[in-house]
Amino acid sequence: MHTYSAKPSEVTKKWLIIDAQGVVLGRLASHIAKLLRGKHKPIFTPHIDTGDHVVVINADKVKLTGKKLRNKIYYRHTGFPGGVKSATPEFILGGAHPQRVVEKAVERMMPKESPLARDQLAKLRVYAGAEHPHEAQKPEAYDFAAMNPKNKR
C-alpha cells in the first residue's frame, strides 16, 4: 500500500465565490483557509498547492460575535521606535478598506512564513461590495452560510 502524493500537473483548481453578508468572521476565515490549502480535497498533499481560488464579496457586512467588534484590537508596527499602532474591527470596517478584516483573519489561519502559504494566500480575493471583476473565470457559488446554522448571525 502506497501513500498517494499529488503532482502539480494533476491538480485542477476551481473558482469559488462566497457571500460574507451576515457570516461569522472566524468561522468564515477558517473555512476559507481550508479551501485555499486544498484540505477539502481527497488529493490533499501538504507540499503541493492543491487549493482553489476563493472570491469573497460583501466583506464589509461580516459579523463578529460577542463584544469583539469594539474590544478586539489589531496591532501593527510601523518599523520606527514607538511605532505600535492599534485599531478595532469597528474602526477598520467603517474605514476605507473594510476587506482587510477578512484578509487578516484568513492570513492568520494559514501556515506561517512559507513560500507555499504565500502562493496559496495569493489565490484569495476579497471585495467590500457585491461587485467583483472575476466573472470571466465563472466562479461557482459556495453557500457557506447554509452549511451550519451557527455560521450566520
C-alpha positions as semicolon CSV with decimal commas, in nm:
position;residue;x (nm);y (nm);z (nm)
1;M;0,000;0,000;0,000
2;H;0,148;0,333;-0,108
3;T;0,069;0,683;0,010
4;Y;-0,070;0,898;-0,269
5;S;0,116;1,221;-0,341
6;A;-0,042;1,467;-0,585
7;K;0,165;1,618;-0,862
8;P;0,113;1,982;-0,969
9;S;0,002;1,870;-1,316
10;E;-0,279;1,656;-1,168
11;V;-0,438;1,937;-0,966
12;T;-0,747;2,115;-1,101
13;K;-0,828;2,446;-0,938
14;K;-1,184;2,576;-0,928
15;W;-1,303;2,930;-0,863
16;L;-1,543;2,966;-0,570
17;I;-1,742;3,274;-0,468
18;I;-1,854;3,323;-0,107
19;D;-2,101;3,586;0,010
20;A;-1,988;3,707;0,354
21;Q;-2,302;3,902;0,437
22;G;-2,406;3,822;0,795
23;V;-2,149;3,542;0,832
24;V;-1,936;3,499;1,147
25;L;-1,580;3,611;1,071
26;G;-1,379;3,339;1,249
27;R;-1,581;3,051;1,107
28;L;-1,557;3,202;0,759
29;A;-1,181;3,261;0,782
30;S;-1,101;2,908;0,899
31;H;-1,311;2,758;0,619
32;I;-1,153;2,983;0,355
33;A;-0,806;2,882;0,479
34;K;-0,907;2,518;0,436
35;L;-1,029;2,585;0,080
36;L;-0,711;2,775;-0,011
37;R;-0,488;2,494;0,116
38;G;-0,693;2,222;-0,053
39;K;-0,769;2,025;0,263
40;H;-1,126;1,969;0,142
41;K;-0,999;1,754;-0,148
42;P;-0,911;1,386;-0,127
43;I;-0,584;1,455;-0,316
44;F;-0,452;1,694;-0,048
45;T;-0,073;1,688;-0,032
46;P;0,097;1,918;0,224
47;H;0,382;2,033;-0,002
48;I;0,174;2,089;-0,320
49;D;-0,075;2,372;-0,381
50;T;-0,399;2,175;-0,425
51;G;-0,636;2,454;-0,318
52;D;-0,896;2,653;-0,509
53;H;-0,929;3,024;-0,588
54;V;-1,169;3,198;-0,349
55;V;-1,354;3,525;-0,416
56;V;-1,524;3,682;-0,112
57;I;-1,788;3,951;-0,166
58;N;-1,968;4,174;0,087
59;A;-1,672;4,157;0,326
60;D;-1,784;4,482;0,489
61;K;-2,101;4,309;0,615
62;V;-1,924;4,032;0,808
63;K;-2,030;3,977;1,172
64;L;-1,823;3,935;1,487
65;T;-1,968;3,756;1,791
66;G;-1,980;3,890;2,143
67;K;-1,808;4,223;2,211
68;K;-1,526;4,164;1,961
69;L;-1,639;4,446;1,735
70;R;-1,533;4,703;1,998
71;N;-1,297;4,512;2,231
72;K;-1,076;4,319;1,987
73;I;-0,760;4,508;1,895
74;Y;-0,542;4,459;1,588
75;Y;-0,180;4,568;1,639
76;R;0,078;4,658;1,377
77;H;0,419;4,823;1,387
78;T;0,546;5,094;1,155
79;G;0,909;4,992;1,196
80;F;1,005;5,309;1,380
81;P;1,069;5,336;1,757
82;G;0,738;5,370;1,939
83;G;0,551;5,290;1,618
84;V;0,292;5,049;1,756
85;K;-0,048;5,125;1,604
86;S;-0,378;4,969;1,704
87;A;-0,728;4,955;1,556
88;T;-1,054;4,783;1,639
89;P;-1,260;4,588;1,384
90;E;-1,531;4,855;1,416
91;F;-1,283;5,123;1,304
92;I;-1,148;4,913;1,015
93;L;-1,493;4,804;0,890
94;G;-1,604;5,169;0,891
95;G;-1,292;5,287;0,710
96;A;-1,169;5,293;0,351
97;H;-1,059;4,925;0,337
98;P;-1,310;4,707;0,528
99;Q;-1,198;4,394;0,340
100;R;-0,873;4,392;0,539
101;V;-1,051;4,239;0,840
102;V;-1,130;3,926;0,637
103;E;-0,787;3,923;0,467
104;K;-0,604;3,936;0,801
105;A;-0,827;3,673;0,960
106;V;-0,757;3,430;0,676
107;E;-0,386;3,516;0,665
108;R;-0,350;3,437;1,034
109;M;-0,508;3,093;0,985
110;M;-0,264;2,991;0,712
111;P;0,073;2,824;0,779
112;K;0,331;3,083;0,876
113;E;0,633;3,209;0,684
114;S;0,644;2,975;0,389
115;P;0,655;3,037;0,014
116;L;0,375;2,784;-0,036
117;A;0,147;2,968;0,209
118;R;0,214;3,297;0,028
119;D;0,121;3,137;-0,304
120;Q;-0,195;2,991;-0,155
121;L;-0,291;3,325;0,004
122;A;-0,248;3,496;-0,335
123;K;-0,549;3,294;-0,456
124;L;-0,776;3,488;-0,216
125;R;-0,964;3,790;-0,350
126;V;-1,174;3,992;-0,106
127;Y;-1,413;4,272;-0,206
128;A;-1,609;4,503;0,025
129;G;-1,914;4,526;-0,202
130;A;-2,113;4,283;-0,413
131;E;-1,920;4,363;-0,734
132;H;-1,612;4,168;-0,844
133;P;-1,411;4,152;-1,170
134;H;-1,387;3,770;-1,190
135;E;-1,696;3,684;-1,398
136;A;-1,474;3,556;-1,681
137;Q;-1,347;3,275;-1,454
138;K;-1,708;3,157;-1,396
139;P;-1,684;3,116;-1,018
140;E;-1,918;2,864;-0,857
141;A;-2,140;2,988;-0,574
142;Y;-2,032;2,841;-0,241
143;D;-2,306;2,881;0,021
144;F;-2,107;2,884;0,344
145;A;-2,390;3,038;0,549
146;A;-2,622;2,741;0,484
147;M;-2,370;2,476;0,593
148;N;-2,434;2,528;0,964
149;P;-2,685;2,747;1,148
150;K;-2,403;2,886;1,362
151;N;-2,228;3,029;1,053
152;K;-2,481;3,310;1,012
153;R;-2,593;3,576;1,259
